[in-house]
């Protein structure tokens, strides 16, 4: 492990060294997500775009199961490294990897057995069902590979191997981008081609991560015999990982509900929102990378009880992320019409999509702060705060706001609901952080 990075490197440099590779990974992930949308939208088939957009919650759900073991394991391993518990790190890493594969396989089977009902719940109709099914079925088959990929990508960062984590993620994304136009357009596979490209990318990442752990990691283990962990360790993994997963699951539920509320207004509104959410992923992934990239350092300093450096880290992380979030929001807000036109040259899509996009990015700072509050709770192993924040921004708060706003203001209310949910969640997060964790981080 790079003790020099965690113990002797200035906090701002250590934070950026850990976070920037993750941000780069997020940016490349963003590019391949945009590439999916671009090549699908290039067909000019609104129903195809809508069908693929309806399946977005499925991918989010798979990410959620990966985050149970990825983020839950990273939080525990970071603190173990700070406490010099190297044997515990090996057991926890092996458990997380194999448990994720088993979980992904079970999820895939359930998806295959209940494909019809689940697609109806997602909002597929006679025009979009076949497109959605073709995408969905490939995601179900590839579920174990997708879920498993989130484990080593997170755990390697806990050991300080952020660059290697970045390379693994980028390699899969690049393969996805290469395969997209070939499978979607040249081979005429449409939505199924986009899904095959996505799963192939995750399989390549898995292979690379396994190679790095076996050859370069000095702490992590893939030995099945080392899977056994203590009940208290399992409690920490699930206590932090499940709230992290709830964030993704709630996001899926909220996206499903949003599509259901948009359905009466036409498939073009669903298609526009699908494109908008891909674009806002630009901001979200960058901010996620900056927030979650610092998790190994936060957990290490917390485990080592280094309050002096934690004080420096708090000042730097909140100021740096706040400024970055505002800059990104201003850029996307100003360029919204041009961005929408780059995806689909439809006057109606551009018009409504611009309004949707501007409302989405207007709350970028608030969303970024909620993420940062959450990662501090997760890194410190504080389950209650992590859980409450996980069910707020894109969970209970959003659902309540969506239902109320949709009934009061119709389509405009649906569009504005995320902004209001972000504002409420940021206030809630700030209060929780100050009352439950801030003093402890500073040793007060």
C-alpha positions, 0 to 999 in steps of 0.5 A: 500500500502507498502509505506515503500517499495517505500519511505524508502527502499534503491533503489536497495533493493526495485527494486529487491524486485519488480523485482525478483518476476516478473523475477520468474514469467517470468522464470516459463512462460518460462518453460511452453513455453519450455514445450509446445515446448518440448512435441510437438517436442517429437512427431517427427512431423516437420509439427506439430512443424511448425503448432504450431510455426505459431500460436505464433503471435496469442498469442503475439497479445492477450498479446498486448491487455492485455498490453494496459490495464495492462501496461497502467494502471500500469503506471498511477496507480504507479504515482497516488499512488505517488501522493496519489490519492487513489480514482483514483486508484480504478476507473482506476483499475476497468476500466482496468479489465473490458475493457480487458475482453470486448476487449478479447471477441471481439478479440476472435469473430473476430478470429473465424469469420476470421480463414481461412484467418488469418491462411493463413496470418500466413503462414499455408500450406497444411501440417501445416494447420490442426495442426495450426487450432487446436491450433488457435481455442482454443486460440480464444475461450479462448481469454477473459481469456488470455487478462484479466490475464495480468491486475491484474498481472500488477496492483498488482505489482503497489501496491507492491504486487509483490509476489502475482502477481508471485504466480498467474502467476506461478499457471497457468504455473504449471497447463499448464505444468502438462496438456501438456503431458497428453493432447498432448501425452496421450490423443492424442490431439496434438496441440489442447491439447497444446492450451487447457493446455495454456488456462486452465492455464490462467483461473486458474490465473484469479481466483487466481487474483480475489481472491487476489484483493478482499481479500488482495488489499487495493487499487485496485477495481473490482467493476463495478460501479467504472469503470468510469474514466476521459477522461484525465485518459483514454488518459494516459492509452491508450497513454502508453498502446497502444505503449506497445501493439504495441510492441507485435503486431509488434512482431507478424507481424515480426514473420509472415514476418520471417516465410513467408521469411523462407517458401521457404527454407522449413518447417524445417527452420520454425520449427528450428526458432520456437524452437530458439525463444522459447529458446531466450524467456529465455533471453527476459523474464528474461530481461523483468522481470528485466526491467518491474519489476521496473516500480512501483518504477519508476512511484512512484518516478516520481509521487512523484518527488523524484529526489535523489532516481531517480538518484540512481535508474538510476545508479543501473538499467542500470548497473545491467541489462547490466551485467545480459544481457551479462552473459545470452547471453554468456551462451546461445551462448556457449550452443547453440548446446546442447540446440537445441539437447535437443528439437529435435535430428535432425542434420539439425535442430541442425545445422541451429538452432545453427546459428539462436540461436547465432545470436539471443542472440548476441544482448541480451544487446542491446535488454535489453537496449531498454526495459529499455529505454521503461519502463522509458518512460512508467513510466513517462507517456511520450507517444512519446518516448514510441511510437517510441521505440515500433515501432523500435526494432521489428517493422519498423526497423526490417521490413526494415532490414529483407527485405533488408537483405533477398534480399541481403543475403538470408537465412543468411540475414534473420537470422542476421536481428534481430541483426541489428535491435537491434543495430539500435534500441538501438542507437535510444533509447539511443538518445531519452532517453538522449534528452527527459527524462534523465534531467527531471528524475534528476530534471534538 
